[in-house]
Amino acid sequence: MGLFDVITGKRKLAKPAADRLFALSTAYVTFQAQLEIATTGAAAIVFQALETADFTEIVREMEEVVRATGEDAGGDVRSHTDQFGYRWMVLQEPEFDDLVVGINAVSSSLEAGGYGERILCAVFAFKDADARALYLIYNYKRGAFYPFAPAAGSQQRDTERELRLKPQLAAELPIEPELERWFPLWGIPI
């Protein structure tokens, strides 16, 4: 079976493994110890919202669940809609593993409701030893991570820094191999 079979619907493309997001929890130990990268305690899941009762209810329920579980540990959840109409569900949580679990819970609920194709990515915010921002982006459709390192100035990125991180991150995580798919996300609300 080839590309024609995929296009005509005779064969479905394999979906990325759901457990790839959890690889970030174990990789975080290496980030801290060897790369001197620490979480800021913030993450977000980005999706295309729909104005249907079912979709709205799933998102509302997940916000309540994440908010209720996060309050015990000092966490919070809020929503933000960007200039392109994408919804950002932003989680603030001091424990990194809880951020990963929270993002996974939201994505799993959207997928179970039949809205998995609406999920764009998950974004985890970090700071390096020099207090520079670094984001690790998980592309759900590709099942891979990539770094995004903004630089000083308006919509500038530190590509050299991202490329230096690639082999270090690849030892721990599935990294997007096609660099042209390392899309910058400007105006990240975390």
C-alpha positions as MATLAB code, in Angstrom:
seq = 'MGLFDVITGKRKLAKPAADRLFALSTAYVTFQAQLEIATTGAAAIVFQALETADFTEIVREMEEVVRATGEDAGGDVRSHTDQFGYRWMVLQEPEFDDLVVGINAVSSSLEAGGYGERILCAVFAFKDADARALYLIYNYKRGAFYPFAPAAGSQQRDTERELRLKPQLAAELPIEPELERWFPLWGIPI';
ca = [
       0.000    0.000    0.000;
       1.264    3.438   -0.883;
       0.363    7.082   -0.817;
      -2.612    6.461   -3.110;
      -4.123    4.127   -0.498;
      -3.738    6.773    2.204;
      -5.295    9.474    0.019;
      -8.257    7.292   -0.988;
      -8.893    6.214    2.585;
      -8.046    2.535    2.140;
      -5.272    2.899    4.663;
      -5.004    5.261    7.611;
      -1.787    6.894    8.664;
      -0.601    5.809   12.091;
      -1.278    8.347   14.809;
       1.608    9.442   17.011;
       2.012    7.422   20.183;
       0.102    9.061   23.027;
       2.801    8.203   25.558;
       5.428   10.357   23.827;
       4.335   13.355   25.876;
       5.236   11.458   29.064;
       8.820   11.101   27.864;
       9.153   14.735   28.900;
       8.733   13.838   32.583;
      11.775   11.573   32.603;
      13.764   13.881   30.313;
      13.241   16.760   32.716;
      15.676   15.194   35.200;
      18.402   15.413   32.535;
      17.352   18.956   31.608;
      17.923   20.081   35.174;
      21.096   18.140   35.940;
      23.035   18.297   32.689;
      21.590   21.214   30.706;
      20.738   23.544   33.606;
      17.247   24.060   32.204;
      14.432   24.524   34.734;
      10.684   24.775   34.377;
       8.959   28.091   34.913;
       5.948   26.159   36.221;
       3.862   26.940   33.152;
       2.603   24.978   30.171;
      -0.203   25.310   27.669;
      -2.144   23.238   25.207;
      -3.161   25.007   22.011;
      -6.204   24.018   19.963;
      -8.766   25.307   17.504;
     -11.908   25.873   19.506;
     -15.330   25.088   18.116;
     -18.494   26.893   19.126;
     -20.468   23.677   19.621;
     -22.124   22.724   22.882;
     -20.240   19.413   23.044;
     -16.797   20.930   22.461;
     -17.450   23.795   24.859;
     -18.584   21.349   27.546;
     -15.461   19.180   27.173;
     -13.194   22.227   27.513;
     -15.180   23.589   30.486;
     -15.055   20.227   32.274;
     -11.318   19.892   31.682;
     -10.689   23.403   32.996;
     -12.629   22.485   36.132;
     -10.776   19.188   36.575;
      -7.349   20.745   36.051;
      -8.257   23.690   38.283;
      -9.508   21.387   41.072;
      -6.444   19.145   41.005;
      -4.055   22.095   40.684;
      -5.495   24.051   43.602;
      -4.280   21.397   46.034;
      -0.670   21.986   44.966;
      -0.898   25.719   44.301;
      -1.657   25.450   40.578;
      -4.039   27.383   38.370;
      -5.595   27.227   34.899;
      -6.751   29.994   32.581;
      -7.727   30.364   28.939;
      -6.424   32.770   26.360;
      -7.475   33.223   22.730;
      -4.707   34.522   20.474;
      -4.931   36.816   17.460;
      -5.384   33.828   15.136;
      -8.337   32.438   17.083;
      -6.439   29.563   18.717;
      -7.355   28.797   22.318;
      -4.542   28.387   24.820;
      -5.396   26.503   27.995;
      -2.599   27.678   30.282;
      -1.623   25.665   33.335;
       0.454   27.056   36.208;
       1.784   24.286   38.424;
       4.905   24.155   40.605;
       5.437   20.409   40.010;
       6.630   19.641   36.474;
       5.104   16.148   36.394;
       1.718   17.688   37.228;
       2.043   19.990   34.211;
       2.655   17.012   31.928;
      -0.251   15.068   33.453;
      -2.563   18.091   33.172;
      -1.720   18.697   29.510;
      -2.170   14.999   28.789;
      -5.564   14.969   30.530;
      -6.813   17.842   28.386;
      -5.546   16.318   25.138;
      -6.954   12.889   26.047;
     -10.381   14.394   26.738;
     -10.400   16.259   23.434;
      -9.327   13.111   21.596;
     -11.941   10.961   23.383;
     -14.597   13.505   22.413;
     -13.600   13.150   18.762;
     -11.716   16.467   18.601;
      -8.126   15.245   18.511;
      -7.573   16.831   15.095;
      -8.285   20.251   16.681;
      -5.175   20.032   18.905;
      -2.235   21.998   17.563;
       0.503   21.586   20.161;
       1.564   21.667   23.786;
       4.096   24.250   24.966;
       6.269   23.927   28.073;
       8.129   26.986   29.361;
      11.680   26.782   30.715;
      14.552   29.065   31.672;
      18.200   28.217   31.161;
      21.101   28.971   33.538;
      21.281   32.533   32.132;
      17.521   33.062   32.758;
      16.785   33.073   29.018;
      13.370   31.803   27.935;
      13.183   28.450   26.209;
      10.067   26.635   25.071;
       9.706   22.983   24.261;
       6.880   22.455   21.789;
       5.150   19.112   21.274;
       3.454   18.834   17.889;
       0.585   16.389   18.365;
       0.142   15.654   14.678;
       3.814   14.746   14.272;
       4.327   13.147   17.697;
       7.595   15.009   18.174;
       9.157   17.831   20.168;
      11.276   20.772   19.094;
      12.879   23.675   20.964;
      11.917   27.295   20.407;
      14.380   29.855   21.749;
      13.239   33.456   21.354;
      15.981   36.060   21.095;
      16.018   39.695   22.108;
      13.950   41.879   19.822;
      10.574   41.596   18.225;
       9.921   38.177   16.722;
      13.554   37.109   16.751;
      14.666   33.579   17.437;
      17.986   32.104   18.442;
      18.285   29.371   15.814;
      21.855   28.581   16.778;
      20.776   27.875   20.361;
      17.925   25.662   19.130;
      20.308   23.659   16.937;
      22.787   23.238   19.816;
      19.960   21.826   21.943;
      18.753   19.393   19.270;
      21.261   16.558   19.902;
      21.044   17.016   23.661;
      17.248   16.776   23.612;
      17.252   13.941   21.061;
      18.977   11.688   23.583;
      15.842   11.947   25.738;
      12.905   12.829   23.476;
      11.512   12.176   20.004;
      12.683   15.320   18.166;
      11.109   16.610   14.965;
      13.682   15.700   12.280;
      12.491   18.245    9.694;
      13.811   21.645   10.788;
      11.331   23.466    8.538;
       8.617   22.160   10.892;
      10.166   23.927   13.881;
       7.613   26.702   13.787;
       8.130   29.719   16.061;
       5.197   30.625   18.268;
       5.179   34.357   18.860;
       3.253   35.879   21.746;
       3.225   32.733   23.894;
       1.028   33.591   26.925;
       3.129   31.618   29.437;
];
